[in-house]
Structure formats: structure tokens, C-alpha cells
Amino acid sequence: MEKKLKELNKQRLVCIAWLPPVVLFAGLTLMFLFFAVSPDVHLDFALPFILSLVCLAAFLFVFFRYRNKYSEYEKNYRENVRKISFFNEFDGCNINAGHPDSSILEMLGVISVGENADFAETFSALYEDIPFITSFFKAGNFYGQLFVYTFDVKFKKDAKVRQRGFTVPESPSESNDNIFEKYKTDNSMFDYTFIAMAATPSEGKLVLTEEVIQSFLKLRLNTTARIFAFFSQEKLYVVLQNPKKHFNIPLVFGIKPQKIKEEMLFETKLVNNLASELKLEKRIWRKYASD
């Protein structure tokens, strides 16, 4: 990944090298054009006009060269900067070792039956000894980030949390929403922001304890993405709808690995913190309490 970073910096410097000629020939074009048409400049019209055309041609040449170089740099930056960030943050991180199946999103009710999701990048790693994968995907107009955490114990019951405004497909999916019912928790702020679902309200409250509810409210305060979560057996599924893309392409001031890592991993760290807090909430696990 260090090699990729050096390549990106090299492309960035090439782009910068093309900027002075662009500015120079743009200025010369305007200057000679001004000399050609200004009544206050006593020069023959033909010479400055011809020079302005020559400078314009040179400007167009260097401008399109710069634009092509910048487009190439931007493309490579977008393709690699997230990989660099994940690789530097998580030990043993695997990149695109295998994308999730679209059936997971069908099961969650995020996409319709038969709809295919286009997974752009998938990362698998450990966070505080919790194995997880995260994938960036697009399905129709839905752009999202999927997380799947696998714990070493099972949740006491299955439950779902869906933020109000989170897009669900209009056509039926293979989601198990039809066997879940919506219910009100004892937290009015949570109920205003989220919809809680479980087979029965009593089962839902075994998982969505007040501590878990507070963790979701904290996550909501720190991201503009819409949130969906499904607690099932030993797995926690989280989907963020429209997470920030954080693609501010650095040019003049250089590529700063720490800064881009903070930007690229901002929401990943938020959801990782949620998973970590759930692990500490002993009341929701079968291992620590009876059904």
C-alpha cells in the first residue's frame, strides 16, 4: 500500500507541474487579445491578434493535458485511497477477498427479491477481537455500506432497528419483517428517531435495552447516514444508507495519510464502536442470562 501511496503522490505532482503552463498561456491569451482590441493600445491589430490565437492554442493544449492527468489521478485516488486507509488501520485486513451475496440484502429487506447489488469494495478484519466485514454497494438509487459482525455468543432474541427515513423497497422482499411487529420502547427520543421491531415487544426488549438504545442514539448524532440494524443469532448486520463518500481530492497541499484515514474510516469507526458497546452489554447475550 505504501507503493500505491507513492504512485498517487507522483501523479499529484505531475498534475501540479501542468498548472503553471495553464495559467501562463491563459494570461498571455487574454493579454494579447486585450492589445488587439483596446483603443488605448497603439499596436497593429494583426500581430497581437495572431499571438492571442497562438497562445489560445497553446492554452487549450496544456489545459487538456492537465485535465487528462488530473482525471487519471482522481480515478486512481478514488480506487485506492479507501484500500490504503483500511489496510493501515486494521491488522490482517483482507481487501476484496470475496463480496457478500445480494441475498443478505434481500434478507435484510434493503433490496427487492431478484435485485442485484453492485459491491464496489469489501474489507474483512478484526475489531477488538470481533470479526467483521464491510462492503460498499449500490443497488438502484440506493448507495450504502453493509457491516456484518460475528460474535462468539448469540443474542437472546432477534430484533431490528430501522431509522425513520431509511429507504425500503416498494416491492416485497424476502425480509422477515412480516414476522416482526413494530413496538414502542420506553425511550421517546429513540421512538421518534427509530422503529423497533421484534417477534414480540417483550422479546425485543431483551435485546434493545436502554444501553443499546443509547448506543444507537449516539451513532445517529454522529452521522448523516440513515441506519438499519438486525440482531440475529450471533450476527449483527448494520446498513448505512448514503454514508459520506469523503472524496476530497488533495492536490496542492499533498496527500496526508492520517487525514485521509480519518475521513475514509469515519463511519466505519462509529459502527465499530457500536459493536464494541454491544459486546459489553451482557444482558443481551444468551451466555450471561437465560431466555
C-alpha positions in Angstrom: 0.0 0.0 0.0 3.0 2.3 0.5 3.8 1.8 -3.1 0.3 2.9 -4.1 0.6 6.0 -2.0 3.9 6.9 -3.7 2.3 6.4 -7.1 -0.6 8.7 -6.2 1.8 11.4 -4.9 3.7 11.1 -8.2 0.5 11.6 -10.2 -0.4 14.5 -8.0 3.0 16.2 -8.6 2.6 15.7 -12.4 -0.8 17.5 -12.2 0.8 20.4 -10.3 3.6 20.6 -12.9 1.0 21.2 -15.6 -0.7 24.1 -13.7 1.8 26.9 -14.3 1.7 26.5 -18.2 -2.1 26.5 -18.0 -2.1 29.8 -16.0 0.7 31.3 -18.2 -1.0 30.7 -21.5 -4.4 31.7 -20.2 -2.9 35.0 -19.1 -1.0 35.6 -22.4 -4.1 34.8 -24.4 -6.1 37.5 -22.5 -3.2 40.0 -22.7 -2.7 39.8 -26.4 -6.4 39.8 -27.0 -6.6 43.0 -25.0 -3.8 44.5 -27.0 -5.6 43.6 -30.2 -9.0 45.2 -29.3 -8.1 48.0 -26.9 -8.3 51.5 -28.4 -5.8 52.7 -25.8 -3.0 50.4 -27.0 -1.4 51.7 -30.2 -0.4 48.4 -31.8 -1.3 46.9 -35.1 -4.3 44.7 -34.7 -2.9 41.7 -36.7 0.2 40.9 -34.6 -1.4 40.8 -31.1 -4.5 39.0 -32.5 -2.3 36.3 -34.1 -0.3 36.0 -30.9 -3.5 35.6 -28.9 -4.6 32.8 -31.2 -1.2 31.1 -30.8 -1.4 31.4 -27.1 -5.0 30.2 -27.1 -4.0 27.1 -29.0 -1.1 26.5 -26.5 -3.5 27.1 -23.6 -6.0 24.5 -24.9 -3.2 22.0 -25.4 -1.8 22.3 -21.9 -5.3 22.6 -20.3 -6.5 19.3 -21.8 -3.2 17.6 -20.9 -3.7 18.8 -17.3 -7.3 17.7 -17.3 -6.4 14.2 -18.6 -3.7 13.9 -16.0 -6.0 15.1 -13.2 -8.8 12.7 -14.3 -6.3 9.8 -14.2 -5.1 10.9 -10.8 -8.6 11.4 -9.5 -9.7 7.9 -10.7 -6.7 6.2 -9.1 -7.2 8.2 -5.9 -10.8 7.1 -5.6 -9.9 3.5 -6.4 -7.1 3.2 -3.9 -7.5 5.7 -1.0 -10.1 3.6 0.8 -8.0 0.5 0.5 -4.9 2.3 1.8 -6.9 3.5 4.8 -8.4 0.1 5.7 -5.0 -1.6 5.2 -3.2 0.8 7.5 -5.9 0.8 10.2 -6.6 -2.9 10.7 -4.1 -5.7 11.1 -4.7 -8.6 8.8 -7.2 -6.7 6.7 -8.3 -8.5 3.6 -9.4 -6.5 0.6 -11.9 -7.8 -1.9 -11.3 -11.4 -0.9 -15.0 -12.0 -1.6 -18.1 -9.9 -1.8 -21.3 -10.7 0.2 -24.2 -12.2 -1.7 -27.1 -9.9 -2.6 -29.3 -12.4 -0.8 -28.1 -10.9 2.5 -29.6 -7.5 1.5 -32.8 -9.3 0.4 -33.0 -11.0 3.8 -32.5 -7.6 5.5 -35.2 -6.0 3.3 -32.8 -3.5 1.8 -33.4 -4.6 -1.8 -36.2 -6.4 -3.6 -36.3 -10.1 -4.5 -34.1 -10.7 -7.5 -32.4 -7.3 -7.4 -28.7 -7.4 -7.7 -26.4 -5.2 -5.7 -23.1 -3.9 -7.1 -20.5 -4.3 -4.5 -17.6 -1.9 -5.1 -15.2 -2.8 -2.3 -15.3 -5.4 0.5 -13.0 -5.4 3.6 -12.7 -8.1 6.3 -10.8 -7.6 9.5 -10.9 -7.8 13.3 -12.0 -5.0 15.6 -11.3 -5.7 19.3 -11.4 -9.5 18.5 -14.7 -9.2 16.7 -14.5 -10.4 13.1 -16.4 -8.2 10.7 -16.8 -7.5 7.0 -17.9 -4.2 5.5 -18.9 -3.6 1.9 -19.7 -0.5 -0.1 -22.5 -1.2 -2.5 -25.1 0.3 -4.9 -28.5 -1.1 -5.7 -30.6 1.1 -8.0 -30.6 4.5 -6.4 -29.6 3.0 -3.0 -26.0 3.7 -2.1 -24.9 2.0 1.2 -22.3 0.4 3.4 -23.0 -3.0 4.8 -21.4 -4.3 8.0 -21.6 -7.9 9.3 -20.2 -8.6 12.8 -19.8 -12.2 14.1 -19.7 -12.6 17.8 -18.7 -15.7 19.7 -22.1 -15.8 21.6 -25.7 -15.4 20.4 -28.1 -12.6 21.1 -31.0 -13.7 23.3 -33.6 -12.9 20.6 -33.7 -11.4 17.1 -34.6 -7.8 16.7 -34.4 -5.0 14.2 -33.8 -1.2 14.3 -34.7 1.0 11.4 -34.2 4.7 11.3 -37.2 6.6 10.1 -36.5 7.8 6.5 -34.4 4.7 5.7 -35.4 3.6 2.2 -37.1 0.2 1.9 -38.1 -1.4 -1.4 -41.6 -0.8 -2.6 -41.9 -4.4 -3.9 -41.9 -7.3 -1.5 -38.6 -8.7 -0.4 -37.5 -11.8 1.4 -37.1 -9.8 4.6 -38.6 -11.3 7.8 -40.4 -8.1 8.6 -43.7 -9.9 8.2 -42.9 -12.0 11.3 -41.8 -9.0 13.2 -44.0 -6.4 14.8 -43.2 -2.8 15.5 -43.4 -1.7 19.1 -42.7 1.3 21.3 -39.7 1.3 23.6 -39.6 3.2 26.9 -37.4 5.9 25.3 -39.4 8.6 23.5 -36.4 10.0 21.7 -35.5 6.6 20.3 -39.1 6.0 19.2 -39.1 9.4 17.4 -35.9 8.6 15.5 -36.1 4.8 15.0 -38.6 2.0 14.6 -38.0 -1.0 16.8 -39.2 -4.5 15.6 -39.2 -8.0 17.1 -41.4 -11.1 17.2 -43.0 -9.6 20.3 -42.3 -6.4 22.3 -41.0 -8.5 25.3 -38.5 -10.3 23.1 -37.4 -7.0 21.5 -36.7 -5.5 24.9 -34.4 -8.4 25.8 -32.0 -7.1 23.1 -32.9 -3.4 22.8 -32.0 -2.5 26.4 -31.6 1.1 27.4 -27.9 0.9 27.0 -28.3 -0.4 23.4 -30.8 2.3 22.7 -28.4 5.0 23.9 -25.7 3.5 21.6 -27.9 3.9 18.6 -28.9 7.4 19.6 -25.2 8.3 19.9 -24.5 6.8 16.4 -27.3 8.8 15.0 -25.9 12.0 16.4 -22.6 11.4 14.7 -23.6 10.5 11.1 -25.9 11.9 8.5 -26.4 8.4 7.0 -29.7 6.5 7.7 -29.2 3.5 9.9 -30.6 0.0 9.8 -29.6 -2.9 12.1 -30.6 -6.5 12.5 -29.6 -8.7 15.6 -29.8 -12.3 14.6 -28.2 -15.3 16.4 -24.5 -14.4 16.8 -24.5 -11.8 14.0 -25.1 -8.1 13.9 -26.0 -6.6 10.5 -25.8 -2.9 10.0 -26.5 -0.9 6.9 -25.8 2.8 6.4 -27.7 4.5 3.7 -25.9 7.3 1.9 -22.7 7.3 4.0 -20.4 10.2 3.3 -18.0 9.5 0.4 -15.3 11.7 1.7 -13.6 12.1 -1.6 -11.9 15.5 -1.3 -9.1 15.1 -3.8 -5.9 16.6 -2.4 -3.7 18.4 -4.9 -1.5 21.4 -3.9 -1.1 20.5 -0.2 -0.3 16.8 -0.6 -1.7 13.5 0.4 -1.8 13.2 4.2 -2.3 9.5 5.2 -3.6 10.2 8.7 -6.1 12.8 7.4 -7.5 10.6 4.7 -7.6 7.6 7.1 -9.8 9.6 9.5 -12.1 10.7 6.6 -12.4 7.3 4.9 -12.9 5.4 8.2 -15.1 7.9 10.0 -18.4 6.0 9.8 -16.7 2.6 9.9 -15.2 3.6 13.3 -18.7 4.7 14.5 -20.3 1.4 13.7 -17.3 -0.5 15.2 -17.8 1.4 18.4 -21.4 0.4 18.4 -20.4 -3.3 18.1 -17.9 -2.9 20.9 -20.5 -1.3 23.2 -22.9 -4.2 22.4 -20.3 -6.7 23.3 -20.1 -5.1 26.8 -23.8 -5.1 27.4 -24.1 -8.6 29.0 -27.9 -8.6 29.4 -28.5 -9.1 25.7 -26.4 -12.3 25.3 -27.6 -15.9 26.0 -24.3 -16.7 27.6 -25.0 -14.4 30.5 -28.7 -14.7 31.1 -31.4 -17.2 30.5 -34.1 -16.8 27.9 
